Amino acid sequence: MENHETIYDEKIHPLMDQIISICKEHEIPMFAEFQYSEDGFCESMNAGTNIESHILFSYLDALTKCISDKGINIDSFMFAVMRHARECGHSSIILQRLGVDIKPKAAALGEVGE
């Protein structure tokens, strides 16, 4: 793949700045990722004011960080999912079997002190 970083920087980035600004102003969730070279990626994400209602954004963000020269590294993705579940809670049977508590870590710590 050719390196298109200059094209991205000069032509796409200014448009993305406008799109991101409009989305933030109107609280419109958005996610975009561009691959401008073999190993060059640019990601933009705005989940609005209530990120918990847009859990998909966390997973998309984690997935984009799991790209390796051989494709997607599913282990990196699963570790990111488990980390998110520990912080925010979950209802997954599989995560429970892997030892990830259902309640967020902060909530579990708060209950211990009560």
Chimera marker file (.cmm) of the C-alpha trace (Angstrom):
<marker_set name="trace">
<marker id="1" x="0.000" y="0.000" z="0.000" r="1" g="1" b="0" radius="0.5"/>
<marker id="2" x="1.267" y="3.471" z="-0.830" r="1" g="1" b="0" radius="0.5"/>
<marker id="3" x="1.793" y="5.971" z="1.959" r="1" g="1" b="0" radius="0.5"/>
<marker id="4" x="-1.068" y="8.497" z="1.815" r="1" g="1" b="0" radius="0.5"/>
<marker id="5" x="-0.292" y="10.315" z="5.063" r="1" g="1" b="0" radius="0.5"/>
<marker id="6" x="0.228" y="13.643" z="3.273" r="1" g="1" b="0" radius="0.5"/>
<marker id="7" x="-3.138" y="13.304" z="1.526" r="1" g="1" b="0" radius="0.5"/>
<marker id="8" x="-4.785" y="12.530" z="4.853" r="1" g="1" b="0" radius="0.5"/>
<marker id="9" x="-3.058" y="15.467" z="6.579" r="1" g="1" b="0" radius="0.5"/>
<marker id="10" x="-3.836" y="17.986" z="3.846" r="1" g="1" b="0" radius="0.5"/>
<marker id="11" x="-7.286" y="16.962" z="2.623" r="1" g="1" b="0" radius="0.5"/>
<marker id="12" x="-9.056" y="14.658" z="5.074" r="1" g="1" b="0" radius="0.5"/>
<marker id="13" x="-7.908" y="15.948" z="8.472" r="1" g="1" b="0" radius="0.5"/>
<marker id="14" x="-9.375" y="19.461" z="7.983" r="1" g="1" b="0" radius="0.5"/>
<marker id="15" x="-12.730" y="17.914" z="7.020" r="1" g="1" b="0" radius="0.5"/>
<marker id="16" x="-12.619" y="15.577" z="10.032" r="1" g="1" b="0" radius="0.5"/>
<marker id="17" x="-12.042" y="18.590" z="12.290" r="1" g="1" b="0" radius="0.5"/>
<marker id="18" x="-15.268" y="20.085" z="10.931" r="1" g="1" b="0" radius="0.5"/>
<marker id="19" x="-17.193" y="16.819" z="11.303" r="1" g="1" b="0" radius="0.5"/>
<marker id="20" x="-15.952" y="16.277" z="14.867" r="1" g="1" b="0" radius="0.5"/>
<marker id="21" x="-16.892" y="19.834" z="15.809" r="1" g="1" b="0" radius="0.5"/>
<marker id="22" x="-20.430" y="19.455" z="14.440" r="1" g="1" b="0" radius="0.5"/>
<marker id="23" x="-20.856" y="16.066" z="16.137" r="1" g="1" b="0" radius="0.5"/>
<marker id="24" x="-19.716" y="17.455" z="19.481" r="1" g="1" b="0" radius="0.5"/>
<marker id="25" x="-21.991" y="20.484" z="19.160" r="1" g="1" b="0" radius="0.5"/>
<marker id="26" x="-25.035" y="18.287" z="18.529" r="1" g="1" b="0" radius="0.5"/>
<marker id="27" x="-23.914" y="15.319" z="20.702" r="1" g="1" b="0" radius="0.5"/>
<marker id="28" x="-23.835" y="12.942" z="17.748" r="1" g="1" b="0" radius="0.5"/>
<marker id="29" x="-21.703" y="9.867" z="18.447" r="1" g="1" b="0" radius="0.5"/>
<marker id="30" x="-19.193" y="9.057" z="15.717" r="1" g="1" b="0" radius="0.5"/>
<marker id="31" x="-16.274" y="6.763" z="15.042" r="1" g="1" b="0" radius="0.5"/>
<marker id="32" x="-13.939" y="6.923" z="12.043" r="1" g="1" b="0" radius="0.5"/>
<marker id="33" x="-10.662" y="5.259" z="11.253" r="1" g="1" b="0" radius="0.5"/>
<marker id="34" x="-8.410" y="5.809" z="8.277" r="1" g="1" b="0" radius="0.5"/>
<marker id="35" x="-5.491" y="3.703" z="7.129" r="1" g="1" b="0" radius="0.5"/>
<marker id="36" x="-3.141" y="6.005" z="5.271" r="1" g="1" b="0" radius="0.5"/>
<marker id="37" x="-0.199" y="3.565" z="4.998" r="1" g="1" b="0" radius="0.5"/>
<marker id="38" x="0.621" y="-0.078" z="5.569" r="1" g="1" b="0" radius="0.5"/>
<marker id="39" x="0.999" y="0.490" z="9.317" r="1" g="1" b="0" radius="0.5"/>
<marker id="40" x="-0.355" y="4.027" z="9.705" r="1" g="1" b="0" radius="0.5"/>
<marker id="41" x="-3.814" y="4.574" z="11.129" r="1" g="1" b="0" radius="0.5"/>
<marker id="42" x="-5.717" y="7.606" z="12.342" r="1" g="1" b="0" radius="0.5"/>
<marker id="43" x="-8.800" y="7.232" z="14.510" r="1" g="1" b="0" radius="0.5"/>
<marker id="44" x="-11.374" y="9.761" z="15.640" r="1" g="1" b="0" radius="0.5"/>
<marker id="45" x="-14.099" y="9.007" z="18.124" r="1" g="1" b="0" radius="0.5"/>
<marker id="46" x="-16.757" y="10.989" z="19.945" r="1" g="1" b="0" radius="0.5"/>
<marker id="47" x="-19.331" y="9.162" z="22.059" r="1" g="1" b="0" radius="0.5"/>
<marker id="48" x="-21.115" y="12.301" z="23.237" r="1" g="1" b="0" radius="0.5"/>
<marker id="49" x="-21.675" y="13.050" z="26.894" r="1" g="1" b="0" radius="0.5"/>
<marker id="50" x="-22.856" y="9.569" z="27.894" r="1" g="1" b="0" radius="0.5"/>
<marker id="51" x="-20.118" y="7.129" z="26.863" r="1" g="1" b="0" radius="0.5"/>
<marker id="52" x="-21.721" y="4.306" z="28.882" r="1" g="1" b="0" radius="0.5"/>
<marker id="53" x="-24.638" y="4.277" z="26.444" r="1" g="1" b="0" radius="0.5"/>
<marker id="54" x="-22.179" y="3.653" z="23.623" r="1" g="1" b="0" radius="0.5"/>
<marker id="55" x="-20.231" y="0.589" z="24.786" r="1" g="1" b="0" radius="0.5"/>
<marker id="56" x="-19.458" y="-0.212" z="21.160" r="1" g="1" b="0" radius="0.5"/>
<marker id="57" x="-17.050" y="2.733" z="21.140" r="1" g="1" b="0" radius="0.5"/>
<marker id="58" x="-14.895" y="1.112" z="23.816" r="1" g="1" b="0" radius="0.5"/>
<marker id="59" x="-14.736" y="-2.127" z="21.873" r="1" g="1" b="0" radius="0.5"/>
<marker id="60" x="-14.006" y="-0.425" z="18.549" r="1" g="1" b="0" radius="0.5"/>
<marker id="61" x="-11.273" y="1.585" z="20.214" r="1" g="1" b="0" radius="0.5"/>
<marker id="62" x="-9.795" y="-1.585" z="21.727" r="1" g="1" b="0" radius="0.5"/>
<marker id="63" x="-10.033" y="-3.451" z="18.434" r="1" g="1" b="0" radius="0.5"/>
<marker id="64" x="-8.118" y="-0.776" z="16.531" r="1" g="1" b="0" radius="0.5"/>
<marker id="65" x="-5.263" y="-1.141" z="19.023" r="1" g="1" b="0" radius="0.5"/>
<marker id="66" x="-5.023" y="-4.898" z="18.380" r="1" g="1" b="0" radius="0.5"/>
<marker id="67" x="-3.841" y="-4.741" z="14.793" r="1" g="1" b="0" radius="0.5"/>
<marker id="68" x="-0.596" y="-6.579" z="14.191" r="1" g="1" b="0" radius="0.5"/>
<marker id="69" x="1.360" y="-7.441" z="11.058" r="1" g="1" b="0" radius="0.5"/>
<marker id="70" x="-0.577" y="-10.734" z="10.966" r="1" g="1" b="0" radius="0.5"/>
<marker id="71" x="-4.050" y="-9.196" z="11.348" r="1" g="1" b="0" radius="0.5"/>
<marker id="72" x="-6.059" y="-8.738" z="14.523" r="1" g="1" b="0" radius="0.5"/>
<marker id="73" x="-4.510" y="-10.040" z="17.748" r="1" g="1" b="0" radius="0.5"/>
<marker id="74" x="-7.576" y="-11.430" z="19.507" r="1" g="1" b="0" radius="0.5"/>
<marker id="75" x="-5.691" y="-11.789" z="22.801" r="1" g="1" b="0" radius="0.5"/>
<marker id="76" x="-5.053" y="-8.042" z="22.934" r="1" g="1" b="0" radius="0.5"/>
<marker id="77" x="-8.719" y="-7.429" z="22.174" r="1" g="1" b="0" radius="0.5"/>
<marker id="78" x="-9.913" y="-9.815" z="24.893" r="1" g="1" b="0" radius="0.5"/>
<marker id="79" x="-7.558" y="-8.273" z="27.456" r="1" g="1" b="0" radius="0.5"/>
<marker id="80" x="-9.018" y="-4.856" z="26.564" r="1" g="1" b="0" radius="0.5"/>
<marker id="81" x="-12.567" y="-6.238" z="26.943" r="1" g="1" b="0" radius="0.5"/>
<marker id="82" x="-11.692" y="-7.737" z="30.333" r="1" g="1" b="0" radius="0.5"/>
<marker id="83" x="-10.069" y="-4.486" z="31.486" r="1" g="1" b="0" radius="0.5"/>
<marker id="84" x="-13.191" y="-2.545" z="30.477" r="1" g="1" b="0" radius="0.5"/>
<marker id="85" x="-15.449" y="-5.080" z="32.225" r="1" g="1" b="0" radius="0.5"/>
<marker id="86" x="-13.443" y="-4.757" z="35.450" r="1" g="1" b="0" radius="0.5"/>
<marker id="87" x="-13.807" y="-0.972" z="35.342" r="1" g="1" b="0" radius="0.5"/>
<marker id="88" x="-17.441" y="-0.736" z="34.236" r="1" g="1" b="0" radius="0.5"/>
<marker id="89" x="-19.043" y="-4.054" z="35.124" r="1" g="1" b="0" radius="0.5"/>
<marker id="90" x="-20.577" y="-6.618" z="32.762" r="1" g="1" b="0" radius="0.5"/>
<marker id="91" x="-23.170" y="-9.372" z="32.407" r="1" g="1" b="0" radius="0.5"/>
<marker id="92" x="-21.079" y="-11.914" z="30.478" r="1" g="1" b="0" radius="0.5"/>
<marker id="93" x="-21.099" y="-15.566" z="31.518" r="1" g="1" b="0" radius="0.5"/>
<marker id="94" x="-17.771" y="-16.088" z="29.764" r="1" g="1" b="0" radius="0.5"/>
<marker id="95" x="-16.114" y="-13.207" z="31.595" r="1" g="1" b="0" radius="0.5"/>
<marker id="96" x="-17.522" y="-14.550" z="34.872" r="1" g="1" b="0" radius="0.5"/>
<marker id="97" x="-15.955" y="-17.952" z="34.143" r="1" g="1" b="0" radius="0.5"/>
<marker id="98" x="-12.653" y="-16.187" z="33.449" r="1" g="1" b="0" radius="0.5"/>
<marker id="99" x="-12.842" y="-14.657" z="36.930" r="1" g="1" b="0" radius="0.5"/>
<marker id="100" x="-13.908" y="-11.129" z="36.004" r="1" g="1" b="0" radius="0.5"/>
<marker id="101" x="-16.320" y="-9.798" z="38.644" r="1" g="1" b="0" radius="0.5"/>
<marker id="102" x="-19.732" y="-8.651" z="37.413" r="1" g="1" b="0" radius="0.5"/>
<marker id="103" x="-19.645" y="-5.424" z="39.409" r="1" g="1" b="0" radius="0.5"/>
<marker id="104" x="-17.152" y="-2.681" z="38.577" r="1" g="1" b="0" radius="0.5"/>
<marker id="105" x="-13.987" y="-2.682" z="40.630" r="1" g="1" b="0" radius="0.5"/>
<marker id="106" x="-14.844" y="0.688" z="42.273" r="1" g="1" b="0" radius="0.5"/>
<marker id="107" x="-18.298" y="-0.580" z="43.321" r="1" g="1" b="0" radius="0.5"/>
<marker id="108" x="-16.841" y="-3.771" z="44.744" r="1" g="1" b="0" radius="0.5"/>
<marker id="109" x="-14.258" y="-1.801" z="46.727" r="1" g="1" b="0" radius="0.5"/>
<marker id="110" x="-16.988" y="0.517" z="48.042" r="1" g="1" b="0" radius="0.5"/>
<marker id="111" x="-19.016" y="-2.405" z="49.311" r="1" g="1" b="0" radius="0.5"/>
<marker id="112" x="-16.058" y="-3.819" z="51.243" r="1" g="1" b="0" radius="0.5"/>
<marker id="113" x="-15.756" y="-0.589" z="53.243" r="1" g="1" b="0" radius="0.5"/>
<marker id="114" x="-19.433" y="-0.521" z="54.200" r="1" g="1" b="0" radius="0.5"/>
<link id1="1" id2="2" r="1" g="1" b="0" radius="0.2"/>
<link id1="2" id2="3" r="1" g="1" b="0" radius="0.2"/>
<link id1="3" id2="4" r="1" g="1" b="0" radius="0.2"/>
<link id1="4" id2="5" r="1" g="1" b="0" radius="0.2"/>
<link id1="5" id2="6" r="1" g="1" b="0" radius="0.2"/>
<link id1="6" id2="7" r="1" g="1" b="0" radius="0.2"/>
<link id1="7" id2="8" r="1" g="1" b="0" radius="0.2"/>
<link id1="8" id2="9" r="1" g="1" b="0" radius="0.2"/>
<link id1="9" id2="10" r="1" g="1" b="0" radius="0.2"/>
<link id1="10" id2="11" r="1" g="1" b="0" radius="0.2"/>
<link id1="11" id2="12" r="1" g="1" b="0" radius="0.2"/>
<link id1="12" id2="13" r="1" g="1" b="0" radius="0.2"/>
<link id1="13" id2="14" r="1" g="1" b="0" radius="0.2"/>
<link id1="14" id2="15" r="1" g="1" b="0" radius="0.2"/>
<link id1="15" id2="16" r="1" g="1" b="0" radius="0.2"/>
<link id1="16" id2="17" r="1" g="1" b="0" radius="0.2"/>
<link id1="17" id2="18" r="1" g="1" b="0" radius="0.2"/>
<link id1="18" id2="19" r="1" g="1" b="0" radius="0.2"/>
<link id1="19" id2="20" r="1" g="1" b="0" radius="0.2"/>
<link id1="20" id2="21" r="1" g="1" b="0" radius="0.2"/>
<link id1="21" id2="22" r="1" g="1" b="0" radius="0.2"/>
<link id1="22" id2="23" r="1" g="1" b="0" radius="0.2"/>
<link id1="23" id2="24" r="1" g="1" b="0" radius="0.2"/>
<link id1="24" id2="25" r="1" g="1" b="0" radius="0.2"/>
<link id1="25" id2="26" r="1" g="1" b="0" radius="0.2"/>
<link id1="26" id2="27" r="1" g="1" b="0" radius="0.2"/>
<link id1="27" id2="28" r="1" g="1" b="0" radius="0.2"/>
<link id1="28" id2="29" r="1" g="1" b="0" radius="0.2"/>
<link id1="29" id2="30" r="1" g="1" b="0" radius="0.2"/>
<link id1="30" id2="31" r="1" g="1" b="0" radius="0.2"/>
<link id1="31" id2="32" r="1" g="1" b="0" radius="0.2"/>
<link id1="32" id2="33" r="1" g="1" b="0" radius="0.2"/>
<link id1="33" id2="34" r="1" g="1" b="0" radius="0.2"/>
<link id1="34" id2="35" r="1" g="1" b="0" radius="0.2"/>
<link id1="35" id2="36" r="1" g="1" b="0" radius="0.2"/>
<link id1="36" id2="37" r="1" g="1" b="0" radius="0.2"/>
<link id1="37" id2="38" r="1" g="1" b="0" radius="0.2"/>
<link id1="38" id2="39" r="1" g="1" b="0" radius="0.2"/>
<link id1="39" id2="40" r="1" g="1" b="0" radius="0.2"/>
<link id1="40" id2="41" r="1" g="1" b="0" radius="0.2"/>
<link id1="41" id2="42" r="1" g="1" b="0" radius="0.2"/>
<link id1="42" id2="43" r="1" g="1" b="0" radius="0.2"/>
<link id1="43" id2="44" r="1" g="1" b="0" radius="0.2"/>
<link id1="44" id2="45" r="1" g="1" b="0" radius="0.2"/>
<link id1="45" id2="46" r="1" g="1" b="0" radius="0.2"/>
<link id1="46" id2="47" r="1" g="1" b="0" radius="0.2"/>
<link id1="47" id2="48" r="1" g="1" b="0" radius="0.2"/>
<link id1="48" id2="49" r="1" g="1" b="0" radius="0.2"/>
<link id1="49" id2="50" r="1" g="1" b="0" radius="0.2"/>
<link id1="50" id2="51" r="1" g="1" b="0" radius="0.2"/>
<link id1="51" id2="52" r="1" g="1" b="0" radius="0.2"/>
<link id1="52" id2="53" r="1" g="1" b="0" radius="0.2"/>
<link id1="53" id2="54" r="1" g="1" b="0" radius="0.2"/>
<link id1="54" id2="55" r="1" g="1" b="0" radius="0.2"/>
<link id1="55" id2="56" r="1" g="1" b="0" radius="0.2"/>
<link id1="56" id2="57" r="1" g="1" b="0" radius="0.2"/>
<link id1="57" id2="58" r="1" g="1" b="0" radius="0.2"/>
<link id1="58" id2="59" r="1" g="1" b="0" radius="0.2"/>
<link id1="59" id2="60" r="1" g="1" b="0" radius="0.2"/>
<link id1="60" id2="61" r="1" g="1" b="0" radius="0.2"/>
<link id1="61" id2="62" r="1" g="1" b="0" radius="0.2"/>
<link id1="62" id2="63" r="1" g="1" b="0" radius="0.2"/>
<link id1="63" id2="64" r="1" g="1" b="0" radius="0.2"/>
<link id1="64" id2="65" r="1" g="1" b="0" radius="0.2"/>
<link id1="65" id2="66" r="1" g="1" b="0" radius="0.2"/>
<link id1="66" id2="67" r="1" g="1" b="0" radius="0.2"/>
<link id1="67" id2="68" r="1" g="1" b="0" radius="0.2"/>
<link id1="68" id2="69" r="1" g="1" b="0" radius="0.2"/>
<link id1="69" id2="70" r="1" g="1" b="0" radius="0.2"/>
<link id1="70" id2="71" r="1" g="1" b="0" radius="0.2"/>
<link id1="71" id2="72" r="1" g="1" b="0" radius="0.2"/>
<link id1="72" id2="73" r="1" g="1" b="0" radius="0.2"/>
<link id1="73" id2="74" r="1" g="1" b="0" radius="0.2"/>
<link id1="74" id2="75" r="1" g="1" b="0" radius="0.2"/>
<link id1="75" id2="76" r="1" g="1" b="0" radius="0.2"/>
<link id1="76" id2="77" r="1" g="1" b="0" radius="0.2"/>
<link id1="77" id2="78" r="1" g="1" b="0" radius="0.2"/>
<link id1="78" id2="79" r="1" g="1" b="0" radius="0.2"/>
<link id1="79" id2="80" r="1" g="1" b="0" radius="0.2"/>
<link id1="80" id2="81" r="1" g="1" b="0" radius="0.2"/>
<link id1="81" id2="82" r="1" g="1" b="0" radius="0.2"/>
<link id1="82" id2="83" r="1" g="1" b="0" radius="0.2"/>
<link id1="83" id2="84" r="1" g="1" b="0" radius="0.2"/>
<link id1="84" id2="85" r="1" g="1" b="0" radius="0.2"/>
<link id1="85" id2="86" r="1" g="1" b="0" radius="0.2"/>
<link id1="86" id2="87" r="1" g="1" b="0" radius="0.2"/>
<link id1="87" id2="88" r="1" g="1" b="0" radius="0.2"/>
<link id1="88" id2="89" r="1" g="1" b="0" radius="0.2"/>
<link id1="89" id2="90" r="1" g="1" b="0" radius="0.2"/>
<link id1="90" id2="91" r="1" g="1" b="0" radius="0.2"/>
<link id1="91" id2="92" r="1" g="1" b="0" radius="0.2"/>
<link id1="92" id2="93" r="1" g="1" b="0" radius="0.2"/>
<link id1="93" id2="94" r="1" g="1" b="0" radius="0.2"/>
<link id1="94" id2="95" r="1" g="1" b="0" radius="0.2"/>
<link id1="95" id2="96" r="1" g="1" b="0" radius="0.2"/>
<link id1="96" id2="97" r="1" g="1" b="0" radius="0.2"/>
<link id1="97" id2="98" r="1" g="1" b="0" radius="0.2"/>
<link id1="98" id2="99" r="1" g="1" b="0" radius="0.2"/>
<link id1="99" id2="100" r="1" g="1" b="0" radius="0.2"/>
<link id1="100" id2="101" r="1" g="1" b="0" radius="0.2"/>
<link id1="101" id2="102" r="1" g="1" b="0" radius="0.2"/>
<link id1="102" id2="103" r="1" g="1" b="0" radius="0.2"/>
<link id1="103" id2="104" r="1" g="1" b="0" radius="0.2"/>
<link id1="104" id2="105" r="1" g="1" b="0" radius="0.2"/>
<link id1="105" id2="106" r="1" g="1" b="0" radius="0.2"/>
<link id1="106" id2="107" r="1" g="1" b="0" radius="0.2"/>
<link id1="107" id2="108" r="1" g="1" b="0" radius="0.2"/>
<link id1="108" id2="109" r="1" g="1" b="0" radius="0.2"/>
<link id1="109" id2="110" r="1" g="1" b="0" radius="0.2"/>
<link id1="110" id2="111" r="1" g="1" b="0" radius="0.2"/>
<link id1="111" id2="112" r="1" g="1" b="0" radius="0.2"/>
<link id1="112" id2="113" r="1" g="1" b="0" radius="0.2"/>
<link id1="113" id2="114" r="1" g="1" b="0" radius="0.2"/>
</marker_set>
